[in-house]
Amino acid sequence: MTWTAALAPLRNRNFAWYFASRFVNTLGNMMASIALAFAVLDITDSPTALGQVLAAHTIPMIALLLYGGVIADRFPRTLVLQFSNLASAVSQGAIAALVLTGRAEVWMLVVLSVVHGVVSGVGFPAMASVLPQLVERSELQPANALVSLTRNGMMVLGPTVGALLVVTVGSGWALAVDAATWLVAALLLVPVRLPARQPRGEAPDTLRELREGWSFFWATPWLWIVVVGFGVLNAIHTGAWSTLGPAVADDTIGRQAWGYVLSAEAAGLLLTTVVLLRVRLERPLLLGMLGVAMMAPPMLLLGVSPTLVGLVTAAFLAGAGVEVFGMGWNLAMQENIEDGMLSRAYSYDALGSFVAMPVGQLAYGPLAVAFGFQPVLVVSAIAYVAVVALVLCSRSVRDLPRAPATPASAVTTTTP
């Protein structure tokens, strides 16, 4: 693939505006993730409290995912995204205001995280499934890579800048920037025009549409097997890495160093994205699952030897592997599932993948207190590799090929 072909999606007006929206929003989010973690730890030095705030976002998001998939398959996806972005701007702005004024308490952050989780659940399936409506099928890999390039580039700078703001002016400013970017992201979607959809022959029926989505999900082995596997993998990741990680860093390498570790992970994502702009990814799920197994070594090091150099190196390699999976999964979904079912498929994917995340967020703090940080992290790393191996036992996962790169002419038709 030439660089001209790799950058071709940017010449598409719809994709260019969508790309700009994702760029702005991602910049704020990357700073906000680390800022929120340390804002909670400043209020109460407890990984259990941090897990509660994170779970308060995750649980309602999971609860609304299936409904969000139906909405995104029924209404224009950019309109769904605009609503979600505006509501997120309000909820994140309220969190920032409380932190900046020194009035924040854990229960307040829990309540506002619930609000943000609700709107995220509605918006996620639309965000995940809109790309095939913006570009030709032959441009799906470079389009996905460009979106990943934006996200991963901001992930390199975001955590470090966010950590710098935390140790200089406080967590509230990073959260305030995040709130502003949600607003700007909504405005940048206004010029996007999506392809006209074929009218449905039946009246909208949420339960029927959910049943259709479930039937498709269960009839597609590679889809449900990977999703079930990631239900466990994400619980381990959010518990061991996202919940215990900041707490371990606070007592060992320090907050600023934890920002460097997260930035190194993002650098691995970024470098791999650049490679995938040029290299066609065959056998997307086989390579993706092998790549995601690289998340186990940094968990192991976090428990056994949390040194800056070791964690930065392991996080970089983990980021590279995770990006291979992300690209492989998006291509598998977008190339093998028709547009009218895609949002619901993504919603069942997200539901199964995210459903156990609150378990990890809520359980890992008490587990670390009861058994110690090191044993919990070591067992988590071993379990992570074991789950990846079990998923790869399925031939439908190992052997899924790329679909032929046939053009999708419908992307040229627009609606207001």
Disulfide bonds with the S-S distance in Angstrom:
none
